[in-house]
Amino acid sequence: MSVHTLQRSDVENLVREAIKRHFGSSVSSQPVATVNPLVVNVSARHCHLTQEAVEILFGKGHTLTPMKALYMDGQFAAKEAVTLIGPRSRVIENLRILGPCRTLNQVELAYTDAVSLGFKIPVRNSGDIDGTPGCMLMGPAGFFSLEKGVIRAAPHVHMAPEDAKRYGVENKSFMKLRVAGSIGITFDKIFVRVDPAFKLEVHIDTDEANACGFREGTPCELVK
């Protein structure tokens, strides 16, 4: 009696065929994420700060306190929040800080946030802040002025190298995200970020989620 060792591709094909038999031929032929399932999360407005900025805003020696773990390992929403002061003294209160601290300061807002504040902010990938507007942040211990760093984050996907290989994409390339539901929208420029520490996760902002009627459980598909 011979024993056949199934390869990962064999398992994916078997799973795909089983799903097709159950649900019909309309099931997508995209890679089956047997290790990293596709997760789409809505990223609400928030900021990333350096340790220096945290200490100016909250006091000397203060460190961020994790409140809620995020999907990506090691990332968290902190208990600490700040007030953002924009043009003409318009403010957003309780702007959540995400940790851990980074090497640069960055505020990520949705388009409607920027409009309410009087900002004109560009769509940028995280870390690409040259030529972007700044703002003032207020914490319980003081004020911190950002000369630049207020952006609308470009829709993007985090993935590990094995995910990139399955989808046939490279770091800093682009994919499409098809969102099903009652409206049905395809995002044509999902920026790809590849790192061994990443899980397979797409980030869209609150405006983008509202525009396509995205809710938890809405079927989504990444395509090259």
N, C-alpha and C positions, 0 to 999 in steps of 0.2 A: 504494500500500500504506500503510495507516494504522498508526500506532504508538500504543498505549494505555499510558499511564503508570500503573502500579499504585500505589494508595494503601496506606498501612499496613493499613487495615481489610481491603482486598482480600487482602493477603498473609496476614493472620491467618485469614481465612475459608478460603483455599486450604489452608493448613497444617492447620486443624481438620478439613476435609473429607477430606484425605489420611489423617490419623490415624484418623478414623472408619472409612474404607474398610479400613484395615489391621487395626485392633483391634476394630472393631464399634461399635455405637451406644451402648455404655456409657461412652464417653469423655466427660469433663466438658466443659461449654460455657463454662467460665470463660475470661477473657481469656488469649490466648496471649502469654506473656512473651517477645517476640522481642528485646527489648533487655535487660531485667533479669529473668532467670529466678528463680522462687521458690526461696529457700534457707531451710531450717529448721536452726538450729544450737542445740545444747544448751549452755546457759551454766552452767558449774560455779561453785561459790562463789569469790568474788574480792572485791577492794576497789578503790575509786578514791580517790586521795589528792591533796591540795594539795601544792605544792612545799614549803611550810612543814613539813607533816607528814613528807614524805620526808626533809628535812634533819634533823629531830629524830630520826627513826628510823635514818638511815644516815650522818649526819654533815653538817657544814656544807658547802654547795656541791655536795652529791651530786645527780646527776640520774639518772632512770630509764634503764636500759639495755635496749633492745628485744631480746627473745629470739625471738619468733614474731609475724609479722604476722597480724592478724585479718582477717576477710572485709571489714569496713568499712574503706575507705581511710583511712590515717593512724592507725588504732588498732592496738595491739600488746599482747601479754602480755610483761611485763617479766621480766628475770632475777631481780629483787628480789622477795622474799616476806617476810611477817611472821608472827608468832605472835599469834593472837587469844586473849585471856583473857576468859572469860565469867563468869557468876555461879558462885559456889562454886569459883572458881579452875579451872574446867574450860577446856581449851584446844583450839584447832585450830592445828596447825603448818602451815607452808608455805602460808599463804594468799596466793595470787598477786595481785600488783598489776597492774592494767591501765593502760596509758598511752595518750596523754600525761596529764600532771597536769590536774586539774580545779579548779574554784573552790570545791568543797565536798568533804568527806570522806564516803564512803558504803561500807558493807559489805553485800554481797548474799549471802544464805545460802538454802539450801533448807530446807523445813520440818523434815526429819529432822536437819539440822545444828543447827537451833535447839533441837530437843528434846534432843539430846545435850548441848548447852551449858547447858540450863536457861533458855533465852530464850523469851519470848512476843513474836513479831515480827509486825507487820502486813504485808499485801500492799499494796505501794505502787508507783507509777510512779517511775522514776528522778528524783531531785531533790526528791521530796515527802517530806521527812524530819522535818517538825515533829511532835512527839509520839511519836517512835520511840525505842526504847532505845539506849543507848550501850554502849561496851565499852572495853577497854584493848588497845592494840596494842604489841607488843614487837619491836624491831629490834636489829641488832648495836650500834647507838650509843645506844639509849635507849628510853624508853617514850613513847607518845602516847595521851592519853585523849580518846575521843570521847564528848561529852555526849549525842549523838544520831546517828542515821544507819545503824542496823542494820535492814535490811528484807529481806523476801522480794519479789523483783522480780515485778511483774505480767507475765504473758505479753504480748508486744507485737510489733508488726511495724514495721520501718523501711521507708520507701519514698520515692522521689522524686516530685515533683509529677506527672510523666507517668504513674507507676504509679497514683497516687491517682485521676487522671482516668479511667484505663482501668477501674478497679474501681468508680468512682463513689462514693468515700468522701472524707472531709475529715480534716484533722489533729485529733487528740483524739477521733475517733469510735471505733467498735468494729466488728470483723469476727469471723467464725468461722473456725476452722482445723479442717478434717477430716483426721484421720490414719488411713490405712488400715492394713493388716497383719492379723495374726491376731486382734487384739482389736478395733480400730476405735473411735476416740474422737473426739468433736467438742468442741473448746474454744469456748465461747460468747462469751467476752469477751477478745478479742485487741485490745489498745489500739493505735491507729494513730498513728504519729509520722511526719510528713512534713517532709522537708527536701531541698533540691536536692543536698546532698552525700551523701545516703543511697543505698544499694543496697537491693533488695528482699530483706529478711531478717527472718525470725521468730525470736525468742528464747524458748525455754522452759527451765525449770531441770531439774536432774537427776531430781528426784522426778517431775515431770510427764512426762519422757521415759520413765522406768521404768514409770510407770503405764500408758502406752499402748503399750509395747513398741517405742518409736521407735528405729530404727537407721539408719545411713547407707543411703540408697536407699529408705527407706520412702516410699511415695507420699503426698503431702500436697496439700491444696487450700484456698486462701483463698476465702471466700465472703462477700458483703456481708450 
